[in-house]
Amino acid sequence: MSVVHSDGLGQFQHDSATPHASRVATKWLQEHSSDFRHFHWSPKSPDMNIIEDIWDAFLHVVEKKSPPPCTSMDLLAALQYSWC
């Protein structure tokens, strides 16, 4: 986490999946809990897939563009604008 998020803004979504709930992983998470934010989610929660929310946000921004993107470069620019 410190390599990927050296700014200290890393977030770990914990869904109690078997690999996340093992003794080794649990111990590591406890030892490094100050290195990143830790979110607890229900096991196998459908809310874990945040990519759907991100794509939905992208879709709304692109649909509101006037004129709509006509080329792949226009679409890329709209998605980059949405991401920012």
C-alpha positions, 0 to 999 in steps of 0.5 A: 500500500505504501508503494502504490499510495505513498501519499498515505491516501490508500484505501482498502475495502475489506469484504471478509473474503477468505483471503482477507480473513486468513490469520496471516492477512488479519495479522498483517492488516492489524500491523499496518492499519495506520498505513491506509484507510480500512473500509469494512463491507459485508461478505460478498456484498454487491456494493463492492463493485465500485466500477459500476458506479464509476462507469455510471458517472462517466456515462452521465458526463458523456451523455450531457456533452453537447455536441456528443463525442463523435470520435474516439478522441472526443470520447477519450477527452470526455472521459478524462474530463469526467475523471478529473 
